[in-house]
């Protein structure tokens, strides 16, 4: 293709558009000139004279709109040379032409030349990059060859097909109802080295200890939970399967077919267990039978067949099973019936009102937990969030272990965004506000306070609003409006959460009835599955609130701290484990909106306090709440409980992370950040 080598992009921006872009890049102003959304295709081959011939294609989602071909010197490090060049050209194309690349397709040959390129595209340019192999029929029918510009066009088209109407990679649930994480493995967001750099050496070395052992033995792990998207459990499972794939261990994740009628029941059970349900809500025998039939219908159709997760081990079933939360407890006895010696671990992610279970045997909470425990008591371990009061007394203590919720520092919720991308997602948020008749954020002209959480009865959203009302009416009553902060309440939706709509209506009613004078400064939004939208809301917030009345852990607190955003949180559930009172944030009693307002005013007016708290918060987040810490805590029981000697763990209320570190011969060092042990509410 020597006649087309060094063919540059042809499309050019007009002079007036360039001037508008220059004005829009003023950090003091909001962007009004929205970028065009496009996709890229990337292709590359090595030539006989040790050069790299590469093609780039810009695609508008319907047709190819521009392309370029370059031949570059490979030099000593061809991988870095190619990745540096592609990053430079794509970044330049976006900035000069006011476009936002939503995704890129890369050929396997280009990925082989530069293995880090897809992860760099995601980390540095916020572009999910999907790898595809070229079908032989796409080349010349005689030679089988294809020019790099044609292959780049094919990669862009393949990428476009993987995106849905919300311009995000489609969530895929495949054969046997297995969740096909990261667009069925096409999307390459991270490298193992990037994960290594998110944690301390001790955590990484312990993780690799178990990963190598499991790989050598060919152990198969399977997670089963209710939904593939929308809640914190799903986010953790996506990250867990992603890193397991990079580690080379076999870990799969399965979900049942959704059934809204059942989700209404399981959500009510969730509320009852947390003590936030209506007094007359009870679990009936008909409902428990419906849950059982729902689980068994999927399990017997999909999961007990050969190579399904519940199949016998000799038929390709998992060596160890992990069951999440109270939606699917009937999996435990079914799994034990099929393979009695296979380890099954039950994981609870919620704050169970153990005081009601233990002290009020006729209460709805006791009834639901007794039903739940009758199913899960056969599990080999029962893993709870790390608060003793979450575990009722009837649970066998030798089976109890503790594990916090976690987050992924490399995903769309947490990674650092460029200024241009941050502005882009803030603009998207404000567009969604406009569509929903909600107030827009005028950041950076005004600061704002944020609470990011599902619209759930336990999230304390009414306290958030009352705290903001107290701040504005008491502390800023004589301050011009444009010098006061706004309030943002936002969160994703989950398909198994039917309470969200009702809670949203209650929230809006509270604002309209009691705080009509502040309604134009309170932005309340239920958002779609765009993680970066929540990322930008958290990253730019002045203060993060988490004022739950009941809470398992709520890792959004650690996400805020990791970004250096001071938090004000309630002493509810596992939240206080994450915050050092007066150092990384403030702890308050549930419902104490006056104290919340007082602390918010301190942080807004005392710059030294804010800077000190922000710096301390960012430097004192434990590895336990990271994806690496999470995978360590699952690899340990997978390795220990599947050995030929059939060792049975008796954890007796220990933290899984502590056991994993000790088992690897790498116990915690003096001064190494970790969450407080032996916490009680």
ABEGO torsion letter per residue (X at the ends): XAAABGBBBABBBBAAAAAAAAAAABAABBBABBBBBBBBBBBBBBBAAGBBBBBBBBBAGABBABBBBBBBBAEABAAAAAAAAAAAAAAAAAAAAGBBBABBBBBAAAAAABAAAAAAAAAAAGBBBBBBBBBAAABBAAAGBBBAAAAAAAAAAAAAAABBAAGBBBBBBBBGGBBBBGGGGABBABBAAAAAAABBAAAAAAAAAAAAAAAAAGBBBBBBBABABGBAAAAAAAAAAAAAAAAGBBBBBBBBBBBAAAAAAAAAAAAAAAGABBAABBBBAAAAAAAAAAAAAAAAAAAABBGBAABBAAAGBBABBBBBEAAAAAAAAAAAAABAABBBBBBBABBBBAAAAAABAABAAAAAAAAAAAAAAABABBBBBBBAAABBAABBAAABBBBBBBBBAABAAABBBBAAAAAAAAAAAAAAAAAAGBBBBAOAABBBBBBBBBBBAAAGAAAAAAAAAAAAAAAAAABBAAABBBBBBBBBBBAABAAAAAAAAAAAAAAAAAAAAAAAABBBBBBBBBAAAAAAAAAABABBBBABABBAAGAAAAAAAAAGBBBBBBBBEAAAAABBBGAAEBBBBBGBAAAAAAAAAAAAABAAAAAAAAAAAAAABBAAABAAAAAAAAAAAAAAAABAAGBBBBAGGBBAAAAAAAAAGBBBBBGBBBBBBGBBX
